[in-house]
Amino acid sequence: MEIKLKSGRKFKVKETVSLDERDSLLDNVEWNMDKDGNMTSIKAMNSTMTKWLRTCIDGDTSDKELIKWTIEDRTDAFIQLQSKLMMGEGKASK
């Protein structure tokens, strides 16, 4: 699968991310909510995005490569990867 970012940058996503890797990635996202259930912040965003990129991208994820990415590209990639990995969440099995 290939993802195209708003900037036009493209990257391939690994065919398989194990359930353990997926769970670890999702565990690294910590949402802080207010009393009404609205998200107020996300903790450790930069390290979390880097972990997602290194785990899910099929290609060069070296420091030298990822440092070239803008924060907008990193954020866009992170959001799209989350969406892909969470597909199927909320669908009850029979």
The first five atom37 places (N, CA, C, CB, O) and aatype in JSON, in Angstrom:
{
  "aatype": [12, 6, 9, 11, 10, 11, 15, 7, 1, 11, 13, 11, 19, 11, 6, 16, 19, 15, 10, 3, 6, 1, 3, 15, 10, 10, 3, 2, 19, 6, 17, 2, 12, 3, 11, 3, 7, 2, 12, 16, 15, 9, 11, 0, 12, 2, 15, 16, 12, 16, 11, 17, 10, 1, 16, 4, 9, 3, 7, 3, 16, 15, 3, 11, 6, 10, 9, 11, 17, 16, 9, 6, 3, 1, 16, 3, 0, 13, 9, 5, 10, 5, 15, 11, 10, 12, 12, 7, 6, 7, 11, 0, 15, 11],
  "atom_mask": [
    [1, 1, 1, 1, 1],
    [1, 1, 1, 1, 1],
    [1, 1, 1, 1, 1],
    [1, 1, 1, 1, 1],
    [1, 1, 1, 1, 1],
    [1, 1, 1, 1, 1],
    [1, 1, 1, 1, 1],
    [1, 1, 1, 0, 1],
    [1, 1, 1, 1, 1],
    [1, 1, 1, 1, 1],
    [1, 1, 1, 1, 1],
    [1, 1, 1, 1, 1],
    [1, 1, 1, 1, 1],
    [1, 1, 1, 1, 1],
    [1, 1, 1, 1, 1],
    [1, 1, 1, 1, 1],
    [1, 1, 1, 1, 1],
    [1, 1, 1, 1, 1],
    [1, 1, 1, 1, 1],
    [1, 1, 1, 1, 1],
    [1, 1, 1, 1, 1],
    [1, 1, 1, 1, 1],
    [1, 1, 1, 1, 1],
    [1, 1, 1, 1, 1],
    [1, 1, 1, 1, 1],
    [1, 1, 1, 1, 1],
    [1, 1, 1, 1, 1],
    [1, 1, 1, 1, 1],
    [1, 1, 1, 1, 1],
    [1, 1, 1, 1, 1],
    [1, 1, 1, 1, 1],
    [1, 1, 1, 1, 1],
    [1, 1, 1, 1, 1],
    [1, 1, 1, 1, 1],
    [1, 1, 1, 1, 1],
    [1, 1, 1, 1, 1],
    [1, 1, 1, 0, 1],
    [1, 1, 1, 1, 1],
    [1, 1, 1, 1, 1],
    [1, 1, 1, 1, 1],
    [1, 1, 1, 1, 1],
    [1, 1, 1, 1, 1],
    [1, 1, 1, 1, 1],
    [1, 1, 1, 1, 1],
    [1, 1, 1, 1, 1],
    [1, 1, 1, 1, 1],
    [1, 1, 1, 1, 1],
    [1, 1, 1, 1, 1],
    [1, 1, 1, 1, 1],
    [1, 1, 1, 1, 1],
    [1, 1, 1, 1, 1],
    [1, 1, 1, 1, 1],
    [1, 1, 1, 1, 1],
    [1, 1, 1, 1, 1],
    [1, 1, 1, 1, 1],
    [1, 1, 1, 1, 1],
    [1, 1, 1, 1, 1],
    [1, 1, 1, 1, 1],
    [1, 1, 1, 0, 1],
    [1, 1, 1, 1, 1],
    [1, 1, 1, 1, 1],
    [1, 1, 1, 1, 1],
    [1, 1, 1, 1, 1],
    [1, 1, 1, 1, 1],
    [1, 1, 1, 1, 1],
    [1, 1, 1, 1, 1],
    [1, 1, 1, 1, 1],
    [1, 1, 1, 1, 1],
    [1, 1, 1, 1, 1],
    [1, 1, 1, 1, 1],
    [1, 1, 1, 1, 1],
    [1, 1, 1, 1, 1],
    [1, 1, 1, 1, 1],
    [1, 1, 1, 1, 1],
    [1, 1, 1, 1, 1],
    [1, 1, 1, 1, 1],
    [1, 1, 1, 1, 1],
    [1, 1, 1, 1, 1],
    [1, 1, 1, 1, 1],
    [1, 1, 1, 1, 1],
    [1, 1, 1, 1, 1],
    [1, 1, 1, 1, 1],
    [1, 1, 1, 1, 1],
    [1, 1, 1, 1, 1],
    [1, 1, 1, 1, 1],
    [1, 1, 1, 1, 1],
    [1, 1, 1, 1, 1],
    [1, 1, 1, 0, 1],
    [1, 1, 1, 1, 1],
    [1, 1, 1, 0, 1],
    [1, 1, 1, 1, 1],
    [1, 1, 1, 1, 1],
    [1, 1, 1, 1, 1],
    [1, 1, 1, 1, 1]
  ],
  "atom_positions": [
    [[0.84, -1.16, 0.0], [0.0, 0.0, 0.0], [0.9, 1.24, 0.0], [-0.96, -0.01, 1.22], [1.95, 1.25, 0.63]],
    [[0.47, 2.26, -0.7], [1.22, 3.5, -0.74], [0.34, 4.63, -0.2], [1.7, 3.82, -2.18], [-0.86, 4.67, -0.45]],
    [[0.96, 5.53, 0.54], [0.26, 6.7, 1.08], [0.86, 7.93, 0.44], [0.36, 6.76, 2.64], [2.08, 8.06, 0.32]],
    [[-0.01, 8.85, 0.03], [0.43, 10.13, -0.51], [0.05, 11.22, 0.47], [-0.19, 10.41, -1.92], [-1.12, 11.35, 0.85]],
    [[1.04, 12.0, 0.89], [0.81, 13.07, 1.84], [0.31, 14.33, 1.13], [2.08, 13.37, 2.63], [0.42, 14.44, -0.09]],
    [[-0.22, 15.26, 1.89], [-0.73, 16.52, 1.32], [0.35, 17.25, 0.53], [-1.25, 17.43, 2.43], [0.04, 17.94, -0.44]],
    [[1.61, 17.1, 0.94], [2.73, 17.77, 0.27], [3.1, 17.11, -1.05], [3.93, 17.78, 1.19], [3.85, 17.68, -1.85]],
    [[2.57, 15.91, -1.29], [2.92, 15.16, -2.49], [3.92, 14.04, -2.22], [0.0, 0.0, 0.0], [4.1, 13.17, -3.06]],
    [[4.58, 14.06, -1.06], [5.51, 12.99, -0.7], [4.75, 11.68, -0.63], [6.22, 13.29, 0.66], [3.62, 11.63, -0.13]],
    [[5.35, 10.62, -1.12], [4.74, 9.29, -1.1], [5.65, 8.33, -0.35], [4.46, 8.79, -2.53], [6.87, 8.48, -0.37]],
    [[5.06, 7.35, 0.28], [5.82, 6.28, 0.92], [5.0, 5.01, 0.95], [6.26, 6.68, 2.33], [3.77, 5.05, 0.92]],
    [[5.7, 3.89, 1.01], [5.04, 2.59, 1.07], [4.89, 2.18, 2.53], [5.84, 1.53, 0.28], [5.75, 2.45, 3.37]],
    [[3.78, 1.52, 2.81], [3.5, 1.01, 4.14], [3.8, -0.49, 4.13], [2.01, 1.29, 4.56], [3.47, -1.19, 3.17]],
    [[4.42, -0.97, 5.18], [4.71, -2.4, 5.3], [3.42, -3.2, 5.15], [5.4, -2.72, 6.65], [2.37, -2.8, 5.64]],
    [[3.53, -4.31, 4.47], [2.38, -5.19, 4.26], [1.85, -5.73, 5.58], [2.75, -6.34, 3.33], [0.64, -5.85, 5.77]],
    [[2.76, -6.06, 6.49], [2.35, -6.67, 7.74], [2.95, -5.93, 8.93], [2.77, -8.14, 7.78], [4.16, -5.75, 9.02]],
    [[2.1, -5.49, 9.82], [2.5, -4.98, 11.13], [1.84, -5.93, 12.11], [2.07, -3.44, 11.36], [0.62, -6.05, 12.15]],
    [[2.66, -6.6, 12.9], [2.11, -7.62, 13.8], [1.15, -7.0, 14.82], [3.24, -8.36, 14.53], [1.2, -5.8, 15.08]],
    [[0.31, -7.82, 15.38], [-0.63, -7.36, 16.39], [0.11, -6.77, 17.58], [-1.53, -8.51, 16.85], [-0.33, -5.76, 18.15]],
    [[1.24, -7.37, 17.97], [2.03, -6.84, 19.08], [2.59, -5.46, 18.75], [3.18, -7.81, 19.43], [2.55, -4.56, 19.59]],
    [[3.11, -5.29, 17.52], [3.62, -3.97, 17.11], [2.49, -2.95, 17.08], [4.31, -4.05, 15.73], [2.64, -1.82, 17.54]],
    [[1.37, -3.35, 16.53], [0.21, -2.46, 16.44], [-0.23, -2.01, 17.83], [-0.95, -3.15, 15.71], [-0.47, -0.83, 18.06]],
    [[-0.34, -2.97, 18.75], [-0.75, -2.63, 20.11], [0.26, -1.7, 20.78], [-0.91, -3.91, 20.95], [-0.12, -0.76, 21.48]],
    [[1.55, -1.96, 20.56], [2.59, -1.11, 21.13], [2.48, 0.31, 20.59], [3.98, -1.69, 20.83], [2.63, 1.28, 21.34]],
    [[2.23, 0.45, 19.29], [2.08, 1.77, 18.7], [0.88, 2.5, 19.28], [1.94, 1.66, 17.19], [0.98, 3.67, 19.64]],
    [[-0.24, 1.81, 19.38], [-1.45, 2.43, 19.92], [-1.29, 2.78, 21.4], [-2.65, 1.52, 19.72], [-1.85, 3.77, 21.87]],
    [[-0.53, 1.96, 22.13], [-0.28, 2.24, 23.55], [0.57, 3.49, 23.74], [0.41, 1.04, 24.21], [0.52, 4.12, 24.79]],
    [[1.35, 3.85, 22.72], [2.22, 5.01, 22.82], [1.51, 6.33, 22.61], [3.33, 4.9, 21.84], [2.09, 7.39, 22.82]],
    [[0.27, 6.29, 22.2], [-0.5, 7.51, 22.0], [-1.33, 7.73, 23.26], [-1.41, 7.42, 20.72], [-2.22, 6.94, 23.58]],
    [[-1.02, 8.8, 23.97], [-1.75, 9.1, 25.2], [-2.56, 10.37, 25.0], [-0.78, 9.25, 26.4], [-2.02, 11.46, 24.81]],
    [[-3.89, 10.19, 25.04], [-4.78, 11.33, 24.87], [-5.2, 11.83, 26.24], [-6.02, 10.96, 24.01], [-5.56, 11.05, 27.11]],
    [[-5.16, 13.15, 26.42], [-5.65, 13.77, 27.64], [-6.99, 14.41, 27.32], [-4.63, 14.82, 28.22], [-7.12, 15.15, 26.34]],
    [[-7.99, 14.11, 28.14], [-9.35, 14.58, 27.89], [-9.82, 15.5, 29.01], [-10.3, 13.38, 27.76], [-9.38, 15.39, 30.16]],
    [[-10.71, 16.41, 28.66], [-11.33, 17.24, 29.68], [-12.55, 16.51, 30.24], [-11.72, 18.64, 29.11], [-12.85, 15.39, 29.82]],
    [[-13.25, 17.13, 31.16], [-14.38, 16.45, 31.83], [-15.52, 16.11, 30.88], [-14.9, 17.32, 32.93], [-16.35, 15.25, 31.19]],
    [[-15.58, 16.79, 29.71], [-16.63, 16.52, 28.74], [-16.21, 15.5, 27.68], [-17.03, 17.8, 28.07], [-16.97, 15.22, 26.76]],
    [[-15.0, 14.95, 27.82], [-14.53, 13.94, 26.88], [-13.86, 14.5, 25.64], [0.0, 0.0, 0.0], [-13.6, 13.77, 24.68]],
    [[-13.57, 15.81, 25.65], [-12.88, 16.42, 24.51], [-11.37, 16.29, 24.68], [-13.29, 17.9, 24.35], [-10.85, 16.51, 25.77]],
    [[-10.68, 15.95, 23.59], [-9.23, 15.81, 23.66], [-8.6, 17.2, 23.89], [-8.66, 15.15, 22.37], [-8.91, 18.16, 23.19]],
    [[-7.71, 17.26, 24.86], [-7.03, 18.52, 25.15], [-5.57, 18.49, 24.74], [-7.14, 18.84, 26.62], [-5.0, 19.54, 24.44]],
    [[-4.95, 17.31, 24.71], [-3.56, 17.22, 24.3], [-3.16, 15.77, 24.06], [-2.64, 17.84, 25.36], [-3.86, 14.83, 24.45]],
    [[-2.02, 15.61, 23.38], [-1.43, 14.29, 23.17], [-0.01, 14.35, 23.71], [-1.45, 13.88, 21.64], [0.73, 15.29, 23.42]],
    [[0.37, 13.36, 24.49], [1.67, 13.33, 25.15], [2.73, 12.64, 24.29], [1.55, 12.64, 26.5], [2.43, 11.65, 23.63]],
    [[3.96, 13.15, 24.3], [5.13, 12.56, 23.64], [4.94, 12.45, 22.14], [5.42, 11.19, 24.22], [5.28, 11.43, 21.54]],
    [[4.42, 13.47, 21.53], [4.05, 13.4, 20.13], [5.23, 13.13, 19.19], [3.39, 14.67, 19.73], [5.1, 12.28, 18.32]],
    [[6.36, 13.81, 19.33], [7.46, 13.62, 18.39], [8.03, 12.2, 18.45], [8.57, 14.62, 18.68], [8.22, 11.58, 17.41]],
    [[8.3, 11.69, 19.63], [8.84, 10.33, 19.73], [7.81, 9.3, 19.28], [9.28, 10.04, 21.17], [8.17, 8.27, 18.71]],
    [[6.55, 9.58, 19.53], [5.49, 8.67, 19.11], [5.38, 8.63, 17.59], [4.15, 9.09, 19.72], [5.27, 7.56, 17.0]],
    [[5.42, 9.81, 16.94], [5.35, 9.84, 15.48], [6.54, 9.12, 14.87], [5.29, 11.28, 14.98], [6.38, 8.38, 13.89]],
    [[7.73, 9.33, 15.42], [8.92, 8.65, 14.89], [8.78, 7.14, 15.01], [10.18, 9.13, 15.63], [9.13, 6.41, 14.09]],
    [[8.27, 6.67, 16.15], [8.08, 5.23, 16.33], [7.1, 4.68, 15.3], [7.57, 4.92, 17.75], [7.34, 3.61, 14.74]],
    [[6.02, 5.39, 15.05], [5.05, 4.96, 14.04], [5.7, 4.91, 12.66], [3.83, 5.91, 14.02], [5.52, 3.93, 11.93]],
    [[6.45, 5.94, 12.3], [7.08, 5.98, 10.98], [8.07, 4.84, 10.82], [7.78, 7.33, 10.76], [8.07, 4.15, 9.8]],
    [[8.93, 4.63, 11.81], [9.94, 3.57, 11.72], [9.31, 2.18, 11.66], [10.9, 3.65, 12.93], [9.82, 1.3, 10.98]],
    [[8.21, 1.98, 12.36], [7.57, 0.67, 12.4], [6.76, 0.38, 11.14], [6.67, 0.58, 13.62], [6.72, -0.77, 10.69]],
    [[6.13, 1.38, 10.58], [5.14, 1.14, 9.51], [5.64, 1.4, 8.09], [3.95, 1.98, 9.76], [5.07, 0.88, 7.14]],
    [[6.69, 2.2, 7.94], [7.15, 2.53, 6.58], [8.03, 1.43, 6.04], [7.9, 3.86, 6.57], [8.94, 0.94, 6.71]],
    [[7.75, 1.05, 4.8], [8.55, 0.08, 4.07], [9.55, 0.87, 3.23], [7.66, -0.87, 3.18], [9.28, 1.22, 2.08]],
    [[10.7, 1.14, 3.82], [11.72, 1.95, 3.15], [12.67, 2.54, 4.17], [0.0, 0.0, 0.0], [12.74, 2.09, 5.31]],
    [[13.39, 3.55, 3.74], [14.41, 4.19, 4.58], [13.77, 5.01, 5.69], [15.32, 5.07, 3.73], [13.09, 6.0, 5.43]],
    [[13.99, 4.6, 6.93], [13.5, 5.36, 8.09], [14.66, 5.75, 9.0], [12.45, 4.53, 8.87], [14.5, 5.9, 10.21]],
    [[15.83, 5.91, 8.39], [17.0, 6.32, 9.16], [16.83, 7.74, 9.68], [18.29, 6.2, 8.3], [15.98, 8.49, 9.18]],
    [[17.62, 8.1, 10.66], [17.61, 9.47, 11.16], [17.86, 10.45, 10.01], [18.66, 9.66, 12.27], [17.2, 11.48, 9.9]],
    [[18.83, 10.1, 9.17], [19.21, 10.97, 8.05], [18.02, 11.24, 7.12], [20.37, 10.33, 7.24], [17.85, 12.35, 6.62]],
    [[17.19, 10.22, 6.91], [16.01, 10.38, 6.04], [14.88, 11.13, 6.75], [15.51, 9.02, 5.57], [14.34, 12.09, 6.2]],
    [[14.52, 10.69, 7.95], [13.36, 11.28, 8.63], [13.58, 12.73, 9.02], [13.03, 10.47, 9.86], [12.61, 13.48, 9.14]],
    [[14.82, 13.14, 9.23], [15.09, 14.53, 9.6], [14.76, 15.47, 8.44], [16.57, 14.7, 10.03], [14.57, 16.67, 8.65]],
    [[14.7, 14.93, 7.23], [14.36, 15.73, 6.05], [12.86, 16.05, 5.99], [14.78, 15.0, 4.78], [12.45, 17.01, 5.33]],
    [[12.06, 15.25, 6.67], [10.61, 15.43, 6.63], [10.2, 16.66, 7.44], [9.9, 14.17, 7.16], [10.73, 16.89, 8.53]],
    [[9.27, 17.44, 6.93], [8.73, 18.57, 7.69], [7.82, 18.04, 8.8], [7.96, 19.55, 6.76], [7.38, 16.89, 8.74]],
    [[7.56, 18.85, 9.77], [6.64, 18.45, 10.84], [5.25, 18.2, 10.25], [6.57, 19.54, 11.95], [4.51, 17.34, 10.73]],
    [[4.89, 18.94, 9.21], [3.6, 18.73, 8.56], [3.54, 17.35, 7.92], [3.34, 19.83, 7.5], [2.53, 16.65, 8.04]],
    [[4.62, 16.94, 7.23], [4.65, 15.61, 6.62], [4.62, 14.51, 7.68], [5.9, 15.45, 5.74], [3.92, 13.51, 7.52]],
    [[5.38, 14.69, 8.75], [5.41, 13.69, 9.81], [4.02, 13.53, 10.44], [6.44, 14.08, 10.89], [3.57, 12.42, 10.7]],
    [[3.36, 14.66, 10.68], [2.03, 14.65, 11.29], [1.01, 14.01, 10.35], [1.6, 16.08, 11.65], [0.2, 13.19, 10.78]],
    [[1.04, 14.4, 9.07], [0.13, 13.84, 8.08], [0.33, 12.32, 7.97], [0.35, 14.51, 6.72], [-0.64, 11.57, 7.93]],
    [[1.58, 11.89, 7.9], [1.87, 10.45, 7.81], [1.36, 9.71, 9.04], [3.39, 10.21, 7.64], [0.75, 8.65, 8.93]],
    [[1.61, 10.28, 10.21], [1.17, 9.69, 11.47], [-0.35, 9.51, 11.48], [1.61, 10.56, 12.66], [-0.84, 8.45, 11.85]],
    [[-1.08, 10.53, 11.09], [-2.54, 10.48, 11.09], [-3.04, 9.44, 10.1], [-3.13, 11.87, 10.76], [-3.95, 8.67, 10.41]],
    [[-2.45, 9.4, 8.9], [-2.89, 8.43, 7.91], [-2.54, 7.0, 8.32], [-2.27, 8.75, 6.55], [-3.33, 6.07, 8.09]],
    [[-1.38, 6.81, 8.93], [-1.0, 5.47, 9.4], [-1.94, 5.01, 10.51], [0.46, 5.47, 9.9], [-2.35, 3.85, 10.54]],
    [[-2.28, 5.92, 11.42], [-3.23, 5.57, 12.49], [-4.54, 5.1, 11.88], [-3.47, 6.76, 13.43], [-5.11, 4.1, 12.31]],
    [[-5.02, 5.83, 10.9], [-6.27, 5.49, 10.24], [-6.2, 4.09, 9.61], [-6.62, 6.53, 9.18], [-7.14, 3.31, 9.73]],
    [[-5.09, 3.79, 8.95], [-4.93, 2.48, 8.31], [-4.87, 1.36, 9.34], [-3.67, 2.45, 7.44], [-5.49, 0.32, 9.16]],
    [[-4.12, 1.58, 10.43], [-3.98, 0.53, 11.44], [-5.24, 0.31, 12.26], [-2.84, 0.86, 12.37], [-5.46, -0.78, 12.78]],
    [[-6.05, 1.32, 12.37], [-7.25, 1.21, 13.2], [-8.46, 0.79, 12.38], [-7.53, 2.52, 13.9], [-9.56, 0.67, 12.92]],
    [[-8.29, 0.55, 11.07], [-9.4, 0.07, 10.26], [-9.89, -1.23, 10.86], [-8.98, -0.12, 8.77], [-9.11, -2.12, 11.18]],
    [[-11.19, -1.32, 11.02], [-11.75, -2.54, 11.61], [-12.01, -2.4, 13.1], [0.0, 0.0, 0.0], [-12.75, -3.19, 13.67]],
    [[-11.4, -1.38, 13.73], [-11.68, -1.16, 15.16], [-13.16, -0.85, 15.31], [-10.79, 0.0, 15.74], [-13.72, -0.11, 14.51]],
    [[-13.77, -1.38, 16.3], [-15.16, -1.11, 16.57], [-16.12, -2.05, 15.86], [0.0, 0.0, 0.0], [-17.32, -1.99, 16.1]],
    [[-15.62, -2.92, 15.01], [-16.47, -3.9, 14.36], [-16.41, -5.18, 15.2], [-16.02, -4.17, 12.86], [-15.36, -5.81, 15.34]],
    [[-17.52, -5.52, 15.74], [-17.57, -6.71, 16.6], [-17.43, -7.97, 15.75], [-18.89, -6.75, 17.41], [-17.97, -8.05, 14.65]],
    [[-16.71, -8.95, 16.28], [-16.59, -10.22, 15.59], [-17.8, -11.07, 15.9], [-15.3, -10.95, 15.99], [-18.47, -10.89, 16.92]],
    [[-18.07, -11.99, 15.01], [-19.24, -12.86, 15.21], [-18.82, -14.19, 15.75], [-20.02, -13.06, 13.9], [-19.66, -15.06, 15.98]]
  ]
}
